[in-house]
């Protein structure tokens, strides 16, 4: 291909892809620099960064259309990202271009890659690669996730030998599955972790670990676990598919050719496990569960019983000390017998004794002997676990027992120190040593400093203790109410920091706690995302009459968690639970607010009919409750829904109502949001100057209120208006600044749609290579906007690719978009059909490449027509403020 390089299309030294402009590589004034770029991208593909590389490779192939090495890398990146049709289309485009320009066929290497893609050759899957120098930030591909083995592990020699032998045999057969079953507290996890460490040298490509939470009421979702495993194996977030089936398939493909051990701890049943089992020879799965996995095909089953008396005594001795146990040998044996020889019970009792140097073993044995009811419960099944916990619980000081009980009431997966202090109604300084004392005796865990969690069985027991022992019973509700107050007050402060001038916080339920304060906006955002799971769980469990309105308010001010795409599913589940509870209680205020959040969520994911239905009901409830917050927000959101549905007159009506409502309460941030949305209505009705003026008014308000997330929304709206007015460079400036703010605020969804708008602007300005790069970046943030928005991204990417001569890949994008729109029944399907029926742009407008001779109109005139349709039909305005 060296002889072909002199015949590039004249853009070699013209507009360059973003990688050069960012200074990642030097100016491309010779073949050496371009070769360095190819080498860097090759290393990135070896490290699994195929999805992130697509946008740059797309721009590079547009700038250097005859360089086959770049085409080969693009084909491989697309294929590994699950976009086989586009990968094959790149080959078709290359073959056509080479024939037209040089009269030659693709190289044997490129042709061979096409053949392997057609056959879905497993050899093309990503292999484990050593870290390359200079690849800072590359995803890890050799996970080492096993928890630390306990230093005092003892006994179980026969089981250790048996399990190690089974795992060692994985090299010679398809996936080895070993399942350890036994009652809670019997030491399944401890044994499995010890064996996994002993056998890890048989699995040099990594060890995965997950707690499947099967013994509790909220077992882990297999698709969420698969997402975590794929990330640990080097798959970028953007390349992880949405559906569980696709995730499982990618997981199996990623493990092909590797030797990886997966420790699947605390499984609920075989159905939960099956998607997580590797299928490749050389891999193994080590499972623990309270249930015996008789229906897990091909599994080697191990039933774990209590320890032998000698093993139990050895464990007790390891913890309390050999001398101490030997001196009171008889009483030591009585203690382990009272513990039922259950490892967890022995560990709790021995740890308590070890922490109290003034106690003798005789004292502990006497305490246990006095609790005959508990000893009677030491039998197989759950009651054995409860009895084991009862032994430890009975030894707690009163203030420890109260903390243990009350913390067990919270539903979140873990809890921060500050939140725990709210539950206990104690200062943080008193709460921390109290929690650490529970950690010391294994009744509480601290995975990272400042955060605490229960083992799921211990949580169930703690909750049972609270129901039995906490007096008066109202104390339980009071603890949860304090937690809800803490989350609501603190989240409202984060909301106010992010949205200066927004009056929503003035219309929330009052709280008895002031919440946390933050030194910087970044600190506030960090807190919100760190506490997301806990505060959403708190809202969902706060459905009683005295807490219901605060739960609805918490969802209102925590909307960033859903808007970013980070917690969309649990947030929606909580919103529906609050909505149903409010409807049952006849609480129109709480129902209207919950319905408004559901309307926002439905707009996020493209369920516009549902959104309109929820928002119409929200407005009815808001009028019934005279709730100005709902009347403002739901009207604004309903206007956005109408924009999506192209009902522009209705959108104008709803937004005008919202504008009056926001102005009536002096909510300038809400006013700015509505003005931005009205700008979109005017633009879509071809009132460009009016739309531009409204967008400028919106941004002026945001600027006056101060830098915040919504300032980025104002810049975003103005960027769209400037694009429609043909002021492309100004539009790029506004959109680029918005992109930076969205990134700082962790708003990945908004990053994606802003890349989409930049792609649209560059296409209109006659810069299709840059347009394709931004469209790819938008597409890389998959799963954050639903299938409908993915269809829009694919449609625009196809237009940009068509404009740079990659018509085959363009059509592949359009076919995928068409399938999405047909499944959704969206009207955009007719537009995509028209694109496909028109044929490639080269066929319609001449075949000369951009910048060359021919009858094609100037790029700016030609491309503004191609993007006009998208500009009118896609709406991503500020959701609710």
C-alpha positions in Angstrom: 0.0 0.0 0.0 3.0 2.3 0.1 2.4 3.4 -3.4 -1.1 4.3 -2.6 -0.2 6.8 0.1 0.6 9.5 -2.4 -2.9 9.4 -3.8 -4.8 10.3 -0.6 -7.7 12.7 -1.0 -5.8 15.9 -0.2 -6.8 16.0 3.5 -3.5 14.7 4.8 -2.5 18.1 6.2 -5.9 19.6 6.5 -8.4 18.9 9.3 -7.0 16.3 11.6 -8.8 14.0 14.1 -9.1 15.0 17.7 -6.2 12.8 18.9 -3.7 15.1 17.2 -5.5 18.3 18.2 -5.3 17.1 21.8 -1.6 16.7 21.5 -1.6 12.9 22.1 0.6 12.4 19.0 2.7 14.9 17.0 1.8 16.5 13.7 1.3 14.1 10.9 3.9 15.3 8.5 5.3 11.9 7.5 4.7 8.2 7.5 6.6 7.6 10.7 4.1 9.5 12.8 1.2 7.7 11.3 2.9 4.4 11.9 3.3 5.4 15.5 -0.4 6.1 15.7 -1.2 2.7 14.3 1.2 1.1 16.8 -0.5 2.9 19.7 -3.9 1.9 18.5 -2.7 -1.7 18.1 -1.6 -1.7 21.7 -5.0 -0.3 22.8 -6.8 -3.1 20.9 -4.6 -5.7 22.6 -5.5 -4.2 26.0 -9.2 -4.5 25.3 -9.9 -0.8 24.5 -11.6 -1.6 21.3 -14.8 0.4 22.0 -12.9 3.5 23.0 -10.7 3.3 19.8 -13.6 3.2 17.3 -14.2 7.0 17.3 -10.5 7.8 16.6 -10.2 5.0 14.0 -13.3 6.3 12.3 -11.8 9.7 12.0 -8.4 8.3 10.9 -9.9 6.2 8.1 -11.8 9.2 6.9 -8.6 11.2 6.8 -6.5 8.4 5.3 -8.9 6.3 3.3 -6.3 4.2 1.5 -4.4 3.0 4.5 -5.3 -0.6 5.0 -3.7 -0.9 8.4 -6.2 1.6 9.9 -9.1 -0.2 8.1 -8.0 -3.5 9.6 -7.9 -2.0 13.1 -11.3 -0.5 12.7 -12.8 -3.8 11.5 -11.3 -5.6 14.5 -12.5 -2.9 17.0 -16.0 -3.0 15.6 -16.2 -6.8 15.6 -15.0 -7.0 19.2 -17.6 -4.4 20.2 -20.4 -6.6 18.8 -20.8 -4.6 15.6 -20.1 -7.4 13.1 -22.2 -5.9 10.3 -20.3 -2.6 10.4 -17.0 -4.4 10.5 -17.9 -6.2 7.2 -19.2 -3.0 5.8 -15.8 -1.4 6.3 -14.3 -4.2 4.2 -16.9 -3.6 1.4 -16.1 0.1 1.5 -12.4 -0.5 1.3 -12.8 -2.9 -1.6 -14.9 -0.4 -3.6 -12.6 2.5 -2.8 -9.4 0.6 -3.9 -11.1 -0.5 -7.1 -12.2 3.0 -8.0 -9.1 4.8 -7.0 -6.3 2.4 -7.7 -7.8 -0.5 -9.6 -6.5 -3.0 -7.0 -8.1 -5.4 -4.5 -7.7 -5.4 -0.7 -4.6 -7.1 0.7 -4.6 -10.8 1.6 -4.4 -9.8 5.3 -7.5 -7.6 5.1 -9.4 -10.3 3.1 -8.4 -12.9 5.6 -9.8 -10.8 8.4 -13.1 -10.4 6.6 -13.3 -14.2 6.2 -12.7 -14.7 9.9 -15.3 -12.1 10.9 -17.8 -13.8 8.6 -17.1 -17.1 10.3 -17.1 -15.5 13.8 -13.7 -16.9 14.4 -13.2 -17.3 18.2 -9.5 -16.5 17.6 -10.5 -12.9 17.1 -11.7 -12.5 20.6 -9.6 -10.5 23.0 -6.8 -12.4 24.6 -5.1 -11.7 27.9 -2.2 -9.3 27.3 0.5 -8.0 29.5 0.3 -4.3 30.3 2.0 -2.2 27.8 4.1 0.8 28.8 2.4 4.1 28.5 -1.1 2.7 28.6 -2.1 4.5 31.7 -5.8 4.0 32.4 -6.1 0.8 30.4 -8.7 -1.6 31.8 -7.3 -4.5 33.9 -7.4 -7.9 32.2 -6.0 -10.2 34.9 -8.4 -9.8 37.9 -7.3 -10.8 41.4 -10.6 -10.4 43.3 -10.3 -13.1 45.9 -10.9 -11.9 49.5 -8.1 -12.4 51.9 -7.9 -15.8 53.5 -8.2 -15.9 57.2 -4.9 -16.1 59.0 -6.2 -18.6 61.6 -7.8 -21.1 59.1 -7.6 -24.5 60.6 -9.0 -28.0 60.0 -11.0 -29.2 57.0 -8.0 -30.9 55.5 -10.0 -33.6 53.7 -12.3 -31.0 52.1 -9.3 -28.8 51.1 -7.6 -31.7 49.4 -10.8 -32.8 47.6 -11.6 -29.3 46.3 -8.1 -28.5 45.2 -8.0 -31.8 43.2 -11.2 -30.9 41.5 -10.1 -27.4 40.5 -6.7 -28.7 39.3 -8.5 -30.9 36.9 -10.1 -27.9 35.1 -7.1 -27.8 32.7 -8.2 -31.0 31.0 -11.9 -30.6 30.7 -14.7 -28.1 30.1 -15.5 -25.8 33.0 -15.2 -27.5 36.4 -18.0 -26.6 38.8 -17.6 -27.3 42.5 -20.5 -26.4 44.7 -20.2 -26.3 48.5 -23.4 -26.5 50.4 -24.2 -26.1 54.1 -26.1 -24.1 56.7 -25.3 -20.5 57.5 -22.3 -20.0 59.7 -20.8 -23.3 58.9 -17.7 -21.9 57.2 -18.5 -22.3 53.5 -17.0 -19.0 52.4 -14.0 -19.3 54.6 -13.2 -22.8 53.1 -13.9 -21.6 49.5 -11.6 -18.6 49.8 -8.9 -20.7 51.4 -9.1 -23.3 48.6 -9.3 -20.6 45.9 -6.0 -19.1 47.1 -4.4 -22.6 47.3 -5.5 -23.3 43.7 -4.9 -19.9 42.2 -1.7 -21.0 40.4 -3.8 -23.2 38.2 -5.7 -20.1 37.0 -3.0 -17.6 35.9 -5.4 -15.4 33.9 -7.3 -14.2 36.9 -9.7 -15.0 39.8 -13.2 -13.4 40.0 -15.3 -13.1 43.1 -18.8 -12.0 43.9 -21.2 -12.3 46.8 -24.5 -13.2 45.3 -26.5 -12.4 48.4 -28.6 -15.5 48.0 -29.5 -15.9 51.6 -31.1 -12.5 51.9 -34.2 -11.0 50.4 -32.4 -9.1 47.6 -30.2 -11.6 45.7 -27.7 -10.1 43.2 -28.9 -9.7 39.6 -26.9 -11.9 37.3 -26.7 -9.2 34.6 -25.2 -6.7 37.2 -22.7 -9.4 38.2 -21.8 -10.1 34.6 -21.2 -6.4 34.1 -18.8 -6.3 37.0 -17.0 -9.4 35.8 -16.6 -8.0 32.3 -15.2 -4.8 33.6 -12.7 -6.8 35.7 -11.7 -8.8 32.6 -10.9 -5.6 30.7 -14.1 -4.8 29.0 -14.9 -1.0 29.0 -18.3 0.1 30.4 -19.3 1.3 27.0 -18.8 -2.1 25.4 -20.9 -4.0 27.9 -24.3 -4.9 26.3 -27.6 -4.1 27.9 -29.4 -7.4 27.8 -28.5 -10.3 30.2 -28.2 -12.7 27.3 -25.7 -10.5 25.4 -23.7 -10.0 28.6 -23.5 -13.7 29.3 -22.4 -14.4 25.7 -19.7 -11.7 25.9 -18.6 -13.1 29.2 -18.2 -16.6 27.7 -16.4 -15.2 24.7 -14.0 -13.1 26.9 -13.1 -16.2 28.9 -12.4 -18.3 25.8 -8.8 -19.3 25.8 -8.2 -18.1 29.3 -7.8 -20.0 32.6 -9.9 -18.1 35.1 -11.4 -19.1 38.4 -14.8 -17.6 39.4 -15.7 -17.8 43.1 -19.5 -17.4 43.3 -20.2 -17.0 46.9 -23.6 -17.3 48.6 -25.7 -18.3 45.7 -29.4 -18.5 45.9 -30.1 -21.3 43.4 -28.9 -22.9 40.2 -30.9 -20.4 38.1 -29.0 -17.5 39.5 -25.7 -19.3 38.8 -26.1 -20.5 35.2 -25.4 -17.2 33.4 -22.2 -16.8 35.5 -20.6 -20.1 34.8 -17.7 -20.0 32.4 -17.9 -22.4 29.4 -14.3 -22.5 28.4 -11.9 -25.3 28.9 -9.4 -24.5 31.7 -11.8 -22.3 33.6 -13.6 -23.3 36.9 -16.3 -22.1 39.2 -16.3 -22.6 42.9 -19.8 -22.1 44.4 -21.1 -21.7 47.9 -24.7 -21.8 48.8 -27.1 -22.7 51.6 -29.0 -24.9 49.1 -27.6 -28.1 47.7 -27.2 -27.6 43.9 -28.5 -30.9 42.8 -29.9 -29.4 39.7 -26.6 -27.8 38.6 -25.6 -30.0 35.7 -22.1 -31.5 36.0 -21.3 -30.0 39.3 -19.2 -31.7 41.9 -21.2 -31.4 45.1 -19.7 -31.1 48.6 -21.8 -31.0 51.7 -20.1 -29.2 54.5 -21.0 -30.2 58.1 -20.0 -28.8 61.4 -16.4 -29.0 62.5 -15.1 -32.1 64.4 -14.5 -31.4 68.1 -10.7 -31.4 67.5 -11.1 -28.9 64.6 -13.4 -26.7 66.6 -11.1 -26.7 69.6 -8.1 -25.8 67.3 -10.0 -22.9 65.9 -11.0 -21.6 69.3 -7.3 -22.0 70.4 -6.1 -20.0 67.4 -8.2 -17.0 68.4 -8.0 -17.0 72.2 -4.4 -18.2 72.4 -3.0 -21.7 73.1 -2.0 -21.0 76.7 -5.3 -19.6 77.7 -7.3 -22.5 76.2 -4.9 -25.2 77.5 -5.1 -23.9 81.1 -8.9 -24.2 81.1 -9.2 -27.1 78.6 -12.4 -28.6 80.0 -14.2 -25.3 79.9 -12.8 -24.6 76.5 -14.3 -27.8 75.1 -17.6 -26.9 76.8 -17.6 -23.5 75.0 -17.1 -25.0 71.5 -19.7 -27.6 72.2 -22.1 -24.9 73.2 -21.4 -23.2 69.9 -22.6 -26.4 68.2 -19.1 -26.7 66.5 -20.2 -24.0 64.1 -17.2 -22.0 62.9 -19.0 -18.7 62.9 -20.3 -19.2 66.4 -16.9 -20.2 67.7 -15.3 -17.2 66.0 -17.8 -14.8 67.6 -17.5 -16.3 71.1 -13.7 -16.6 71.0 -13.3 -13.1 69.6 -15.4 -11.8 72.4 -13.3 -13.6 75.0 -10.1 -12.5 73.3 -11.2 -8.9 73.5 -11.8 -9.2 77.3 -8.6 -10.1 78.9 -10.2 -10.1 82.4 -12.6 -12.9 81.5 -11.7 -16.5 82.0 -12.9 -19.3 79.8 -14.9 -20.5 82.8 -16.8 -17.2 82.8 -17.7 -17.6 79.1 -18.7 -21.2 79.5 -20.9 -20.4 82.4 -22.7 -17.6 80.4 -23.3 -20.0 77.6 -24.5 -22.8 79.9 -27.1 -20.4 81.4 -28.8 -20.0 78.0 -30.3 -23.4 77.5 -33.0 -22.1 75.2 -30.4 -21.1 72.7 -28.5 -24.4 73.0 -31.7 -26.3 72.3 -31.9 -24.3 68.9 -28.4 -25.5 67.8 -29.5 -27.9 65.1 -29.3 -28.1 61.4 -30.9 -25.3 59.3 -31.5 -21.7 59.9 -32.2 -22.1 63.6 -28.6 -23.2 64.0 -27.4 -20.0 62.6 -29.7 -18.0 64.8 -28.5 -19.8 67.8 -24.9 -19.0 66.8 -25.7 -15.3 66.5 -27.6 -15.4 69.7 -24.5 -16.4 71.5 -22.6 -13.4 70.3 -25.5 -11.0 70.7 -26.1 -12.1 74.3 -22.5 -11.0 75.2 -22.9 -7.4 73.9 -23.0 -4.4 76.1 -26.4 -2.7 76.0 -25.2 0.2 73.8 -23.6 -2.3 71.4 -26.8 -4.4 71.3 -28.9 -1.3 70.5 -26.5 -0.3 67.6 -26.6 -3.9 66.3 -30.4 -4.0 66.3 -31.0 -0.6 64.8 -28.4 -0.8 62.0 -30.0 -4.0 60.9 -33.2 -2.1 60.0 -31.7 -0.2 57.0 -32.1 -1.8 53.7 -29.1 -0.4 51.9 -26.2 -2.7 51.0 -23.9 -0.8 53.3 -24.0 2.4 55.4 -21.7 5.3 55.9 -20.5 6.4 59.3 -22.5 9.6 59.1 -25.7 7.8 58.2 -25.1 5.2 60.9 -24.8 8.1 63.4 -28.2 9.4 62.3 -29.8 6.0 62.8 -28.3 5.7 66.3 -28.9 9.4 67.1 -25.4 9.7 68.3 -22.5 12.0 67.4 -20.1 10.7 64.8 -17.3 10.7 67.3 -19.2 8.2 69.5 -20.6 6.2 66.7 -17.3 5.2 65.1 -15.7 3.3 68.1 -19.1 1.7 68.7 -19.2 0.3 65.2 -15.6 -0.7 65.3 -16.3 -2.7 68.4 -18.9 -4.7 66.4 -16.4 -5.2 63.6 -13.9 -6.6 66.1 -16.2 -9.4 67.1 -17.3 -10.2 63.5 -20.9 -8.9 63.8 -20.2 -6.1 61.4 -17.9 -5.7 58.5 -15.9 -2.6 57.3 -14.9 -3.1 53.7 -13.4 0.4 53.4 -12.8 3.0 56.1 -15.9 4.8 57.1 -18.4 2.3 55.6 -20.0 -0.6 57.3 -22.1 -3.6 56.3 -23.7 -6.7 57.7 -23.3 -10.2 56.4 -26.7 -10.9 55.0 -27.6 -13.6 57.5 -26.4 -11.4 60.4 -28.6 -8.5 59.0 -31.6 -10.8 59.1 -30.8 -11.8 62.7 -30.2 -8.1 63.7 -33.6 -7.2 62.3 -35.3 -10.0 64.1 -33.6 -8.8 67.3 -34.9 -5.3 66.7 -38.5 -6.6 66.3 -38.2 -8.7 69.4 -36.1 -6.5 71.8 -36.4 -2.8 70.7 -38.7 -1.1 73.1 -40.9 0.8 72.6 -41.7 -0.5 69.1 -41.9 3.1 67.9 -38.1 3.3 68.4 -37.6 1.3 65.2 -39.7 3.7 63.1 -37.9 6.6 64.8 -34.5 5.2 63.7 -35.5 4.8 60.1 -37.1 8.3 60.2 -33.8 9.8 61.4 -32.0 8.0 58.5 -34.6 9.4 56.0 -34.1 12.9 57.5 -30.3 12.6 57.1 -30.6 11.5 53.5 -33.2 14.1 52.6 -31.5 17.0 54.2 -28.1 16.2 52.8 -29.3 15.4 49.3 -31.3 18.6 49.2 -28.1 20.5 50.0 -26.3 18.7 47.1 -29.3 19.6 44.9 -29.1 23.3 45.9 -25.3 23.4 45.3 -25.9 22.0 41.8 -28.8 24.3 41.0 -28.5 27.8 42.4 -31.8 29.7 42.2 -33.9 26.5 42.1 -36.8 26.9 44.6 -37.6 23.2 44.8 -35.7 22.9 48.1 -38.1 25.5 49.6 -41.0 23.2 49.0 -39.7 20.0 50.6 -40.9 18.4 53.9 -39.0 19.8 56.9 -36.5 17.5 58.5 -35.4 17.2 62.1 -31.7 16.8 61.1 -29.6 19.4 59.3 -27.6 16.9 57.2 -24.0 17.3 56.0 -22.3 20.3 54.6 -19.7 20.3 51.8 -16.6 22.4 51.1 -16.8 22.1 47.3 -19.4 21.1 44.7 -17.2 18.2 43.7 -17.3 16.9 47.3 -21.1 17.1 47.2 -21.4 15.2 44.0 -19.0 12.5 45.3 -21.2 12.1 48.4 -24.4 11.7 46.3 -23.0 9.0 44.1 -21.3 7.2 47.0 -24.6 7.1 48.9 -26.8 6.4 45.9 -27.7 2.8 46.7 -28.4 3.5 50.4 -30.6 6.6 49.9 -32.6 4.9 47.1 -33.1 1.9 49.4 -34.1 4.2 52.2 -36.8 5.9 50.0 -38.2 2.6 49.0 -38.6 1.3 52.5 -40.0 4.6 53.9 -43.6 4.0 52.8 -45.4 4.5 56.1 -47.7 7.5 56.5 -45.3 9.5 58.5 -42.4 9.1 56.1 -44.1 8.8 52.7 -43.9 12.5 51.7 -40.3 12.7 52.7 -39.5 9.6 50.6 -41.1 11.2 47.6 -39.1 14.4 48.2 -35.9 12.4 48.5 -36.5 11.0 45.0 -37.1 14.5 43.7 -33.8 15.9 44.9 -31.9 12.7 44.1 -32.9 12.7 40.4 -29.3 13.2 39.3 -28.7 9.5 40.2 -31.2 8.5 37.6 -30.5 11.2 35.1 -26.8 10.2 34.9 -27.8 6.7 34.1 -25.9 5.4 37.1 -28.9 4.2 39.2 -31.7 4.2 36.8 -33.3 0.8 37.6 -33.3 1.0 41.4 -34.4 4.6 41.3 -37.4 3.7 39.0 -38.3 0.7 41.3 -38.3 3.0 44.3 -40.3 5.7 42.5 -43.0 3.1 41.6 -43.1 1.8 45.1 -43.6 5.3 46.5 -46.2 6.1 43.9 -48.2 2.9 44.7 -48.0 3.6 48.4 -49.1 7.2 48.0 -52.1 6.1 45.8 -53.1 3.6 48.4 -52.8 6.1 51.2 -54.7 8.8 49.2 -51.7 11.2 49.5 -52.0 13.3 46.4 -48.9 15.3 47.2 -46.6 12.3 47.4 -48.3 10.6 44.5 -47.9 13.7 42.2 -44.2 14.0 43.0 -43.5 10.3 42.5 -45.5 10.4 39.2 -43.4 13.4 38.0 -40.2 11.5 38.6 -41.6 8.5 36.7 -42.4 10.8 33.8 -38.9 12.1 33.8 -37.5 8.5 33.8 -39.8 7.5 30.9 -38.5 10.5 28.9 -35.0 9.4 29.6 -35.5 6.0 28.1 -37.8 6.9 25.2 -41.1 5.6 26.6 -42.9 8.8 25.6 -46.5 7.5 25.7 -45.9 6.3 29.3 -44.3 9.5 30.1 -47.2 11.6 28.9 -49.6 9.3 30.8 -47.7 9.6 34.1 -47.2 13.4 33.8 -50.9 13.9 33.0 -51.8 12.0 36.2 -49.1 14.0 38.1 -50.7 17.2 37.1 -54.1 16.0 38.2 -52.7 15.0 41.6 -50.7 18.3 41.8 -53.9 20.4 41.2 -55.7 18.3 43.8 -53.0 18.9 46.4 -52.3 22.5 45.3 -48.7 21.4 44.9 -46.8 24.1 43.0 -43.7 21.9 42.7 -45.6 19.3 40.7 -47.5 21.9 38.7 -44.1 23.5 37.6 -42.1 20.4 37.0 -44.7 18.2 35.5 -45.8 20.9 33.0 -42.2 21.4 32.0 -41.7 17.7 31.6 -44.9 17.2 29.6 -43.7 19.9 27.3 -40.5 18.0 26.8 -42.5 14.8 26.1 -44.6 16.6 23.4 -41.3 17.8 21.8 -40.1 14.2 21.6 -43.5 13.3 20.0 -43.3 16.3 17.6 -46.5 17.8 19.0 -45.0 21.2 19.0 -48.2 23.3 19.6 -49.0 21.1 22.6 -45.4 21.5 23.8 -45.7 25.2 23.6 -48.9 25.2 25.6 -47.5 23.0 28.4 -44.3 25.0 28.5 -46.1 28.3 28.7 -48.0 27.0 31.7 -44.8 25.8 33.3 -43.2 29.3 32.7 -46.1 31.0 34.4 -45.9 28.6 37.4 -42.1 28.9 37.8 -42.3 32.7 37.6 -45.1 32.8 40.2 -42.8 31.3 42.8 -39.7 33.2 41.8 -37.9 30.0 40.6 -35.3 31.5 38.1 -33.6 28.1 37.5 -37.0 26.6 36.5 -37.7 29.6 34.3 -34.4 29.2 32.5 -35.2 25.5 31.9 -38.5 26.3 30.3 -37.0 29.0 28.2 -34.5 26.5 26.8 -37.3 24.1 26.0 -39.4 26.9 24.4 -36.3 27.7 22.3 -36.5 24.1 21.0 -40.2 24.5 20.1 -39.5 27.7 18.1 -36.5 26.0 16.3 -38.7 23.1 15.4 -41.3 25.4 14.1 -38.7 27.2 11.9 -38.7 30.3 14.1 -35.0 30.3 14.3 -34.4 33.9 15.5 -37.0 33.5 18.2 -35.5 30.2 19.3 -32.0 31.7 19.4 -33.2 34.6 21.5 -34.9 32.3 24.0 -31.9 30.1 24.3 -29.7 33.2 25.0 -32.2 34.3 27.7 -32.0 30.9 29.3 -28.2 30.9 29.4 -28.1 34.4 30.7 -30.2 33.4 33.7 -28.0 30.4 34.4 -24.9 32.5 34.2 -26.4 35.0 36.7 -27.2 32.2 39.1 -23.7 30.8 39.0 -21.8 27.9 37.5 -23.7 24.6 38.0 -24.8 21.6 36.2 -27.7 23.5 34.7 -25.4 26.1 33.2 -24.2 23.2 31.0 -27.8 22.6 30.0 -28.1 26.2 29.0 -25.0 26.0 26.9 -26.3 22.8 25.3 -29.6 24.4 24.3 -27.8 27.5 22.9 -25.4 25.2 21.0 -28.4 23.6 19.3 -29.9 27.0 18.4 -26.6 28.3 17.0 -26.3 25.2 14.9 -29.7 25.8 13.4 -28.8 29.4 12.7 -25.7 28.3 10.8 -23.2 29.7 13.4 -21.3 26.4 13.7 -18.1 27.5 15.3 -20.0 29.3 18.1 -22.2 26.2 18.5 -19.1 24.0 18.9 -17.7 26.4 21.6 -20.9 26.2 23.6 -21.3 22.5 23.3 -17.7 21.8 24.1 -17.9 23.8 27.3 -21.1 22.0 28.3 -19.4 18.7 27.7 -16.7 19.6 30.2 -19.2 20.4 32.9 -21.3 17.3 32.3 -18.1 15.2 32.6 -17.2 16.9 35.9 -20.7 16.3 37.3 -20.6 12.6 36.3 -23.5 13.0 33.9 -22.6 10.3 31.4 -26.0 10.5 29.7 -25.6 14.2 29.0 -22.0 13.6 27.8 -23.4 11.2 25.3 -26.1 13.5 23.9 -23.7 16.4 23.8 -21.3 14.3 21.7 -24.4 13.7 19.5 -25.0 17.4 19.1 -21.4 18.1 18.3 -21.6 15.4 15.7 -24.6 17.1 14.2 -23.0 20.5 14.2 -19.8 19.2 12.5 -21.8 17.4 9.9 -23.8 20.6 9.2 -20.5 22.5 9.0 -19.1 20.2 6.4 -16.7 18.3 8.7 -18.0 14.7 8.4 -14.9 13.0 9.8 -15.2 15.0 13.1 -18.9 14.3 13.0 -18.3 10.5 12.8 -15.9 10.7 15.7 -18.3 12.4 18.0 -21.2 10.2 16.9 -19.1 7.2 17.8 -18.4 8.7 21.3 -22.1 9.2 21.8 -22.7 5.6 20.7 -20.0 4.3 23.1 -22.1 5.5 26.1 -24.7 2.8 25.3 -27.4 1.9 27.7 -27.8 5.4 29.1 -30.6 6.6 26.9 -32.5 3.6 25.8 -32.9 2.0 22.4 -34.7 4.9 20.9 -31.7 7.3 21.4 -29.3 4.6 20.2 -31.3 4.6 17.0 -30.8 8.3 16.6 -27.0 8.0 17.2 -26.8 5.3 14.6 -28.7 7.3 12.1 -26.4 10.3 12.5 -23.3 8.2 12.4 -24.5 6.6 9.2 -24.9 10.1 7.6 -21.4 11.1 8.6 -19.9 7.9 7.3 -21.8 8.2 4.1 -20.4 11.7 3.7 -16.8 10.4 3.9 -17.4 7.7 1.4 -17.9 4.8 3.8 -21.4 4.0 2.5 -21.3 0.3 3.3 -20.7 0.9 7.0 -23.3 3.7 6.8 -25.9 1.3 5.6 -25.0 -1.1 8.4 -25.7 1.6 10.9 -29.0 2.5 9.2 -30.2 -1.1 9.1 -29.5 -1.4 12.9 -31.3 1.9 13.5 -34.3 0.7 11.4 -34.5 -2.5 13.4 -34.7 -0.5 16.6 -37.3 1.9 15.3 -39.5 -0.9 13.9 -39.4 -2.7 17.3 -40.4 0.5 19.1 -42.9 1.5 16.4 -41.2 4.9 16.2 -42.0 7.3 13.2 -38.3 7.7 12.6 -38.3 4.3 10.8 -39.8 6.0 7.7 -36.8 8.4 7.6 -34.3 5.6 7.9 -36.1 3.6 5.2 -35.8 6.7 2.9 -32.0 6.8 3.6 -31.6 3.2 2.7 -33.8 3.4 -0.4 -31.9 6.5 -1.7 -28.6 4.5 -2.0 -25.1 5.8 -1.0 -24.5 9.6 -1.2 -21.9 9.0 -3.8 -24.6 7.5 -6.1 -26.9 10.4 -5.5 -24.5 13.3 -5.6 -21.5 12.1 -7.6 -18.6 10.0 -6.6 -15.8 12.5 -6.3 -14.3 12.5 -2.8 -14.9 15.5 -0.6 -12.4 18.2 -1.6 -12.0 16.8 -5.1 -13.6 17.6 -8.5 -17.1 16.6 -9.4 -20.7 17.7 -9.5 -21.3 17.5 -5.7 -22.5 20.7 -4.1 -20.2 22.4 -1.5 -20.1 20.4 1.7 -21.8 23.0 3.9 -24.8 23.3 1.7 -25.0 19.6 1.1 -24.6 18.5 4.7 -26.9 21.0 6.4 -29.8 19.4 4.5 -28.8 15.9 5.7 -28.8 17.0 9.4 -31.9 19.2 9.3 -34.2 16.3 9.9 -32.4 15.1 13.0 -32.2 18.6 14.4 -35.9 18.9 14.4 -36.7 15.5 15.8 -34.3 14.8 18.6 -34.9 16.5 21.9 -32.6 16.1 24.9 -33.4 19.2 26.9 -32.9 19.7 30.6 -35.3 17.1 32.1 -36.6 18.5 35.4 -35.1 21.2 37.6 
